Amino acid sequence: MVNNTHNNFNTYREIFNQPSLWREVYNNLLDEEKAIDAFLEPILDTPGLRIVLTGAGSSAFIGEAAQTIIQASTGKLCQPIATTDLVTHAKSLILKDCPTLVVSFARSGNSPESVEAVRLVNKYVADVKHLVITCNDEGALAKYCRKNPQNTYCVVLPEDANDKALAMTGSFTSMLLSSILIFGESPIQDYELQFQKMLKHADSLLSKAEKLREIAETPFQRAIFLGSGPLLGIARECHLKLQELTDGQVICKFDSFLGFRHGPRAVADENSIIVYLHSNDCHANKYEHDLIENISADVRNIPAILISTDKIIELTHPHQLDNLNHGNNSLYIVPFTLVGQLLGYFKALHYGLNPDNPSRTGAISRVVQGVKIYEES
C-alpha cells in the first residue's frame, strides 16, 4: 500500500478495491450463469446476428477493448458503437433487417444518450434484443429491462462497482471483465486459472503504486498511451483517466503502436511520457518492440513506462512495472487499466486537485448533464 496521507478519497479506495470487487463479480456471474445463458444462447444461434457494444465515454471504451475478444469467442460480427454516435447518426449506423443484440454498458444507466440509443435501436431494427451490464439497479436502463423482460436481460454488478467518485475505475474494469466472461468460449468456472493470473497481475501493478506516484510527480505535460488489439481500447480509457483526473492540465493521446508512427508521433517530446501497454500476442509484439526500440533511441530522451507481459525489454529511459507471462489469457487486458487510474490519481494530488471531483469549473461531472435529446427531422 502507498505511504500517502491523501488516501481518504473515494477514488483511492475504489482503485485499490478492484481485485476484491472482481472476485465478487466473478462469483456473482457464476451464480447467474444459467439464466444468462438461457437468454443468450438462442440469440447467438440466430443466423446473421450482429452484436453492437455501446455506451458513452468510458463505457464506450469497454466495447472497444472487448470487441475482438467477443467476436472471436462468438464467431459473430461484433462492433463497438458509442451511444453518442447512435444518437446523432442512428439511421446510418443501424441495419434494419439485420438481427441485432445490443450490449449496453452503463455505470449509472441514466445518461440521456444511453436511454435514447435503446429507443432508436428499437425503432429502426426489426429484430433486436438487449443485454444491459450496469452498476445501478435503479438506473433507467435497469428499469427498462424490468418493464420489457421479453427481449432484455440486465446484469447488475455489485454495489461497490457503482463508483462514488467522478472517474470510472471499478465500474469500468468490472463491466469489462463481465463482458469477457459472459461471452466466453467456455463456462465461467473454466476461467478460474486465468482469473487468478489476472489478480496476480493486478496485485503486482498495485504494489508499484509508489513508483507511479513518483513518476506522476515528474514534470510531464503530455501523456501518450499505446496499445495493440484489445489493449487499444484500454489505452483510450487510460488516456481519458489521466486527462479528466488532472482537469485537462495533462493533455493525453492514445493510439496503436503502428498507428502512432503515421503522424501522431509528432506530439511526443521531452515534456511527454509514453506508456507502452505490451500485448500478449507474439505477432503484434514484433511491431511493438520495433517502435519501443526506435523511440528509446530518440536523442530527446523521451520518458516511458513499459508494462510488459512476457519479458524485460532493454530501454534507455524505461520505467518497467511488470513482466508477468499471461499466455493465452483473454482476461489479461483488465489490470492494464490500473496504470491510467493510478497515474491520474497521483497527478491530481500533485496538482492540488480533489481526485473525487477534479473539475474545478464543473465542466465534467459523474453523470453527464445538459444533454438535450432532439426528435429526428
C-alpha positions as a Python dict, from the first residue, in 0.01 Angstrom:
ca = {
    (1, 'M'): (0, 0, 0),
    (2, 'V'): (117, 352, -75),
    (3, 'N'): (261, 568, 202),
    (4, 'N'): (32, 857, 127),
    (5, 'T'): (-158, 1082, 365),
    (6, 'H'): (-410, 1162, 92),
    (7, 'N'): (-564, 815, 73),
    (8, 'N'): (-904, 901, 217),
    (9, 'F'): (-1053, 978, -124),
    (10, 'N'): (-1315, 750, -276),
    (11, 'T'): (-1101, 730, -590),
    (12, 'Y'): (-813, 581, -393),
    (13, 'R'): (-1032, 320, -225),
    (14, 'E'): (-1209, 233, -548),
    (15, 'I'): (-882, 180, -736),
    (16, 'F'): (-730, -45, -469),
    (17, 'N'): (-1054, -235, -404),
    (18, 'Q'): (-1074, -366, -760),
    (19, 'P'): (-921, -714, -711),
    (20, 'S'): (-1169, -782, -430),
    (21, 'L'): (-1452, -641, -642),
    (22, 'W'): (-1355, -859, -938),
    (23, 'R'): (-1378, -1170, -722),
    (24, 'E'): (-1731, -1068, -622),
    (25, 'V'): (-1822, -1004, -985),
    (26, 'Y'): (-1681, -1343, -1084),
    (27, 'N'): (-1873, -1528, -815),
    (28, 'N'): (-2197, -1346, -893),
    (29, 'L'): (-2168, -1434, -1262),
    (30, 'L'): (-2110, -1798, -1169),
    (31, 'D'): (-2440, -1790, -979),
    (32, 'E'): (-2624, -1616, -1262),
    (33, 'E'): (-2464, -1805, -1550),
    (34, 'K'): (-2755, -2040, -1624),
    (35, 'A'): (-3004, -1755, -1651),
    (36, 'I'): (-2771, -1550, -1869),
    (37, 'D'): (-2704, -1847, -2098),
    (38, 'A'): (-3077, -1920, -2126),
    (39, 'F'): (-3124, -1568, -2259),
    (40, 'L'): (-2818, -1551, -2484),
    (41, 'E'): (-2792, -1898, -2639),
    (42, 'P'): (-3094, -1873, -2873),
    (43, 'I'): (-2988, -1521, -2969),
    (44, 'L'): (-2632, -1626, -3051),
    (45, 'D'): (-2773, -1908, -3267),
    (46, 'T'): (-2951, -1653, -3486),
    (47, 'P'): (-2809, -1655, -3842),
    (48, 'G'): (-2651, -1325, -3944),
    (49, 'L'): (-2657, -1184, -3590),
    (50, 'R'): (-2482, -854, -3531),
    (51, 'I'): (-2360, -767, -3181),
    (52, 'V'): (-2337, -396, -3102),
    (53, 'L'): (-2139, -292, -2794),
    (54, 'T'): (-2243, 51, -2678),
    (55, 'G'): (-2203, 306, -2401),
    (56, 'A'): (-2093, 665, -2353),
    (57, 'G'): (-1744, 783, -2260),
    (58, 'S'): (-1555, 518, -2063),
    (59, 'S'): (-1848, 281, -2106),
    (60, 'A'): (-1799, 303, -2482),
    (61, 'F'): (-1431, 217, -2443),
    (62, 'I'): (-1532, -112, -2278),
    (63, 'G'): (-1679, -217, -2611),
    (64, 'E'): (-1364, -111, -2794),
    (65, 'A'): (-1150, -325, -2564),
    (66, 'A'): (-1381, -628, -2566),
    (67, 'Q'): (-1481, -628, -2934),
    (68, 'T'): (-1213, -856, -3079),
    (69, 'I'): (-1236, -1094, -2782),
    (70, 'I'): (-1616, -1128, -2808),
    (71, 'Q'): (-1609, -1159, -3185),
    (72, 'A'): (-1351, -1438, -3166),
    (73, 'S'): (-1540, -1628, -2896),
    (74, 'T'): (-1888, -1599, -3053),
    (75, 'G'): (-1799, -1607, -3423),
    (76, 'K'): (-2047, -1323, -3473),
    (77, 'L'): (-1990, -980, -3621),
    (78, 'C'): (-1926, -757, -3321),
    (79, 'Q'): (-1898, -379, -3345),
    (80, 'P'): (-1841, -110, -3082),
    (81, 'I'): (-2063, 193, -3149),
    (82, 'A'): (-2085, 465, -2886),
    (83, 'T'): (-2431, 580, -2781),
    (84, 'T'): (-2310, 932, -2855),
    (85, 'D'): (-2279, 823, -3221),
    (86, 'L'): (-2602, 626, -3228),
    (87, 'V'): (-2799, 925, -3104),
    (88, 'T'): (-2674, 1155, -3379),
    (89, 'H'): (-2643, 905, -3670),
    (90, 'A'): (-2877, 618, -3591),
    (91, 'K'): (-3008, 575, -3946),
    (92, 'S'): (-2662, 527, -4094),
    (93, 'L'): (-2528, 303, -3815),
    (94, 'I'): (-2825, 72, -3759),
    (95, 'L'): (-2915, -205, -4006),
    (96, 'K'): (-3292, -252, -4006),
    (97, 'D'): (-3303, -608, -4141),
    (98, 'C'): (-3003, -740, -3950),
    (99, 'P'): (-3091, -923, -3626),
    (100, 'T'): (-2907, -735, -3354),
    (101, 'L'): (-2801, -790, -2995),
    (102, 'V'): (-2728, -458, -2827),
    (103, 'V'): (-2496, -483, -2527),
    (104, 'S'): (-2523, -163, -2324),
    (105, 'F'): (-2255, -77, -2068),
    (106, 'A'): (-2357, 182, -1812),
    (107, 'R'): (-2236, 279, -1467),
    (108, 'S'): (-2547, 477, -1374),
    (109, 'G'): (-2771, 378, -1663),
    (110, 'N'): (-2911, 731, -1656),
    (111, 'S'): (-2713, 904, -1929),
    (112, 'P'): (-2957, 1063, -2176),
    (113, 'E'): (-2772, 910, -2470),
    (114, 'S'): (-2793, 558, -2323),
    (115, 'V'): (-3171, 573, -2294),
    (116, 'E'): (-3216, 735, -2635),
    (117, 'A'): (-2987, 482, -2805),
    (118, 'V'): (-3212, 197, -2686),
    (119, 'R'): (-3519, 378, -2814),
    (120, 'L'): (-3363, 440, -3155),
    (121, 'V'): (-3243, 83, -3199),
    (122, 'N'): (-3590, -43, -3110),
    (123, 'K'): (-3738, 196, -3363),
    (124, 'Y'): (-3514, 105, -3655),
    (125, 'V'): (-3426, -265, -3610),
    (126, 'A'): (-3690, -527, -3678),
    (127, 'D'): (-3532, -799, -3460),
    (128, 'V'): (-3345, -659, -3160),
    (129, 'K'): (-3255, -791, -2816),
    (130, 'H'): (-3083, -607, -2529),
    (131, 'L'): (-2824, -718, -2276),
    (132, 'V'): (-2757, -444, -2020),
    (133, 'I'): (-2450, -459, -1796),
    (134, 'T'): (-2484, -188, -1534),
    (135, 'C'): (-2371, -88, -1186),
    (136, 'N'): (-2703, 70, -1086),
    (137, 'D'): (-3013, -138, -1026),
    (138, 'E'): (-3222, 182, -1004),
    (139, 'G'): (-3095, 335, -1327),
    (140, 'A'): (-3316, 399, -1629),
    (141, 'L'): (-3167, 109, -1827),
    (142, 'A'): (-3223, -142, -1546),
    (143, 'K'): (-3581, -21, -1508),
    (144, 'Y'): (-3632, -53, -1885),
    (145, 'C'): (-3526, -418, -1867),
    (146, 'R'): (-3770, -490, -1586),
    (147, 'K'): (-4052, -340, -1792),
    (148, 'N'): (-3953, -532, -2108),
    (149, 'P'): (-3847, -881, -1995),
    (150, 'Q'): (-3942, -1044, -2324),
    (151, 'N'): (-3637, -912, -2515),
    (152, 'T'): (-3398, -790, -2245),
    (153, 'Y'): (-3166, -917, -1975),
    (154, 'C'): (-2997, -699, -1715),
    (155, 'V'): (-2677, -793, -1533),
    (156, 'V'): (-2646, -572, -1225),
    (157, 'L'): (-2297, -564, -1080),
    (158, 'P'): (-2216, -545, -706),
    (159, 'E'): (-2285, -219, -526),
    (160, 'D'): (-1913, -139, -494),
    (161, 'A'): (-1887, -131, -874),
    (162, 'N'): (-2100, 184, -874),
    (163, 'D'): (-1813, 425, -811),
    (164, 'K'): (-1888, 719, -588),
    (165, 'A'): (-1609, 929, -738),
    (166, 'L'): (-1633, 1108, -1071),
    (167, 'A'): (-1386, 886, -1257),
    (168, 'M'): (-1492, 537, -1360),
    (169, 'T'): (-1249, 287, -1208),
    (170, 'G'): (-1402, -30, -1063),
    (171, 'S'): (-1711, 20, -1277),
    (172, 'F'): (-1506, 14, -1598),
    (173, 'T'): (-1299, -291, -1512),
    (174, 'S'): (-1594, -484, -1366),
    (175, 'M'): (-1810, -430, -1674),
    (176, 'L'): (-1519, -522, -1900),
    (177, 'L'): (-1448, -838, -1702),
    (178, 'S'): (-1817, -929, -1707),
    (179, 'S'): (-1845, -895, -2083),
    (180, 'I'): (-1545, -1121, -2147),
    (181, 'L'): (-1674, -1388, -1909),
    (182, 'I'): (-2035, -1374, -2029),
    (183, 'F'): (-1936, -1422, -2393),
    (184, 'G'): (-1650, -1661, -2324),
    (185, 'E'): (-1596, -1978, -2524),
    (186, 'S'): (-1606, -2189, -2205),
    (187, 'P'): (-1815, -2197, -1888),
    (188, 'I'): (-1712, -1929, -1641),
    (189, 'Q'): (-1569, -2180, -1394),
    (190, 'D'): (-1312, -2278, -1658),
    (191, 'Y'): (-1168, -1925, -1636),
    (192, 'E'): (-1054, -1970, -1275),
    (193, 'L'): (-685, -2013, -1364),
    (194, 'Q'): (-694, -1713, -1598),
    (195, 'F'): (-876, -1518, -1332),
    (196, 'Q'): (-609, -1599, -1073),
    (197, 'K'): (-338, -1481, -1314),
    (198, 'M'): (-532, -1160, -1370),
    (199, 'L'): (-549, -1099, -993),
    (200, 'K'): (-176, -1165, -963),
    (201, 'H'): (-109, -909, -1235),
    (202, 'A'): (-334, -654, -1063),
    (203, 'D'): (-164, -707, -726),
    (204, 'S'): (174, -664, -891),
    (205, 'L'): (73, -336, -1053),
    (206, 'L'): (-88, -203, -736),
    (207, 'S'): (231, -283, -547),
    (208, 'K'): (408, -45, -787),
    (209, 'A'): (181, 244, -686),
    (210, 'E'): (460, 429, -505),
    (211, 'K'): (670, 416, -822),
    (212, 'L'): (376, 551, -1022),
    (213, 'R'): (334, 831, -768),
    (214, 'E'): (700, 927, -820),
    (215, 'I'): (650, 923, -1196),
    (216, 'A'): (330, 1129, -1167),
    (217, 'E'): (525, 1397, -981),
    (218, 'T'): (772, 1441, -1268),
    (219, 'P'): (702, 1745, -1488),
    (220, 'F'): (547, 1580, -1795),
    (221, 'Q'): (274, 1783, -1964),
    (222, 'R'): (162, 1526, -2220),
    (223, 'A'): (100, 1154, -2199),
    (224, 'I'): (62, 902, -2481),
    (225, 'F'): (-83, 555, -2419),
    (226, 'L'): (-13, 291, -2683),
    (227, 'G'): (-181, -49, -2716),
    (228, 'S'): (-248, -311, -2983),
    (229, 'G'): (-567, -508, -3044),
    (230, 'P'): (-788, -508, -2733),
    (231, 'L'): (-528, -301, -2548),
    (232, 'L'): (-603, -11, -2783),
    (233, 'G'): (-937, 27, -2603),
    (234, 'I'): (-753, 14, -2270),
    (235, 'A'): (-509, 279, -2396),
    (236, 'R'): (-806, 501, -2478),
    (237, 'E'): (-952, 454, -2131),
    (238, 'C'): (-614, 527, -1969),
    (239, 'H'): (-574, 847, -2169),
    (240, 'L'): (-915, 967, -2052),
    (241, 'K'): (-846, 878, -1688),
    (242, 'L'): (-528, 1082, -1670),
    (243, 'Q'): (-677, 1372, -1864),
    (244, 'E'): (-1001, 1401, -1667),
    (245, 'L'): (-840, 1347, -1324),
    (246, 'T'): (-596, 1631, -1395),
    (247, 'D'): (-878, 1855, -1519),
    (248, 'G'): (-712, 1870, -1861),
    (249, 'Q'): (-381, 2001, -1732),
    (250, 'V'): (-214, 1694, -1881),
    (251, 'I'): (-307, 1657, -2246),
    (252, 'C'): (-330, 1290, -2338),
    (253, 'K'): (-342, 1086, -2657),
    (254, 'F'): (-384, 720, -2738),
    (255, 'D'): (-300, 511, -3042),
    (256, 'S'): (-189, 171, -3162),
    (257, 'F'): (184, 108, -3184),
    (258, 'L'): (178, 101, -3563),
    (259, 'G'): (-72, 385, -3594),
    (260, 'F'): (147, 609, -3378),
    (261, 'R'): (413, 611, -3650),
    (262, 'H'): (178, 769, -3903),
    (263, 'G'): (175, 1130, -3786),
    (264, 'P'): (65, 1117, -3419),
    (265, 'R'): (425, 1061, -3310),
    (266, 'A'): (480, 1433, -3370),
    (267, 'V'): (322, 1506, -3030),
    (268, 'A'): (590, 1317, -2836),
    (269, 'D'): (875, 1529, -2699),
    (270, 'E'): (1089, 1562, -2386),
    (271, 'N'): (787, 1708, -2199),
    (272, 'S'): (588, 1390, -2266),
    (273, 'I'): (568, 1043, -2120),
    (274, 'I'): (481, 738, -2328),
    (275, 'V'): (306, 441, -2170),
    (276, 'Y'): (354, 114, -2357),
    (277, 'L'): (83, -146, -2294),
    (278, 'H'): (260, -458, -2415),
    (279, 'S'): (42, -720, -2586),
    (280, 'N'): (46, -1094, -2521),
    (281, 'D'): (25, -1152, -2897),
    (282, 'C'): (362, -1268, -3031),
    (283, 'H'): (294, -1132, -3379),
    (284, 'A'): (193, -789, -3252),
    (285, 'N'): (494, -786, -3019),
    (286, 'K'): (732, -767, -3314),
    (287, 'Y'): (584, -437, -3425),
    (288, 'E'): (565, -311, -3067),
    (289, 'H'): (931, -392, -2998),
    (290, 'D'): (1040, -209, -3314),
    (291, 'L'): (865, 111, -3207),
    (292, 'I'): (982, 86, -2846),
    (293, 'E'): (1343, 45, -2955),
    (294, 'N'): (1312, 328, -3207),
    (295, 'I'): (1172, 576, -2955),
    (296, 'S'): (1423, 461, -2691),
    (297, 'A'): (1700, 573, -2925),
    (298, 'D'): (1550, 922, -2968),
    (299, 'V'): (1810, 1184, -2871),
    (300, 'R'): (1544, 1378, -2677),
    (301, 'N'): (1534, 1103, -2412),
    (302, 'I'): (1155, 1076, -2402),
    (303, 'P'): (1049, 912, -2071),
    (304, 'A'): (849, 592, -2099),
    (305, 'I'): (661, 340, -1887),
    (306, 'L'): (652, -20, -2002),
    (307, 'I'): (401, -276, -1878),
    (308, 'S'): (527, -596, -2036),
    (309, 'T'): (352, -931, -2049),
    (310, 'D'): (642, -1163, -2109),
    (311, 'K'): (996, -1035, -2065),
    (312, 'I'): (1222, -746, -1982),
    (313, 'I'): (1282, -518, -2279),
    (314, 'E'): (1601, -316, -2268),
    (315, 'L'): (1523, 55, -2292),
    (316, 'T'): (1737, 361, -2245),
    (317, 'H'): (1480, 550, -2037),
    (318, 'P'): (1229, 298, -1908),
    (319, 'H'): (1013, 254, -1607),
    (320, 'Q'): (934, -117, -1632),
    (321, 'L'): (650, -206, -1398),
    (322, 'D'): (559, -564, -1475),
    (323, 'N'): (666, -866, -1675),
    (324, 'L'): (414, -1139, -1596),
    (325, 'N'): (362, -1406, -1859),
    (326, 'H'): (-10, -1439, -1932),
    (327, 'G'): (-6, -1674, -2227),
    (328, 'N'): (-343, -1717, -2396),
    (329, 'N'): (-546, -1529, -2134),
    (330, 'S'): (-833, -1313, -2257),
    (331, 'L'): (-867, -1153, -1912),
    (332, 'Y'): (-514, -1015, -1912),
    (333, 'I'): (-618, -677, -2051),
    (334, 'V'): (-826, -581, -1745),
    (335, 'P'): (-544, -491, -1498),
    (336, 'F'): (-366, -271, -1753),
    (337, 'T'): (-635, -12, -1680),
    (338, 'L'): (-485, 39, -1333),
    (339, 'V'): (-189, 226, -1481),
    (340, 'G'): (-402, 509, -1617),
    (341, 'Q'): (-608, 519, -1298),
    (342, 'L'): (-307, 544, -1068),
    (343, 'L'): (-123, 798, -1281),
    (344, 'G'): (-438, 1011, -1293),
    (345, 'Y'): (-497, 985, -919),
    (346, 'F'): (-142, 1079, -818),
    (347, 'K'): (-111, 1352, -1081),
    (348, 'A'): (-436, 1505, -950),
    (349, 'L'): (-288, 1515, -600),
    (350, 'H'): (33, 1663, -739),
    (351, 'Y'): (-170, 1946, -892),
    (352, 'G'): (-364, 2002, -570),
    (353, 'L'): (-692, 1873, -714),
    (354, 'N'): (-961, 1666, -547),
    (355, 'P'): (-946, 1331, -730),
    (356, 'D'): (-1310, 1259, -645),
    (357, 'N'): (-1419, 1575, -822),
    (358, 'P'): (-1124, 1720, -1015),
    (359, 'S'): (-1322, 1952, -1244),
    (360, 'R'): (-1279, 2297, -1093),
    (361, 'T'): (-1533, 2457, -1326),
    (362, 'G'): (-1785, 2174, -1325),
    (363, 'A'): (-1728, 2115, -1696),
    (364, 'I'): (-1741, 1740, -1637),
    (365, 'S'): (-1950, 1552, -1383),
    (366, 'R'): (-2014, 1198, -1265),
    (367, 'V'): (-2330, 1169, -1478),
    (368, 'V'): (-2323, 1392, -1785),
    (369, 'Q'): (-2555, 1689, -1751),
    (370, 'G'): (-2713, 1925, -2002),
    (371, 'V'): (-2760, 1685, -2294),
    (372, 'K'): (-3085, 1767, -2472),
    (373, 'I'): (-3236, 1491, -2683),
    (374, 'Y'): (-3388, 1608, -3011),
    (375, 'E'): (-3651, 1443, -3227),
    (376, 'E'): (-3523, 1334, -3566),
    (377, 'S'): (-3623, 1553, -3857),
}
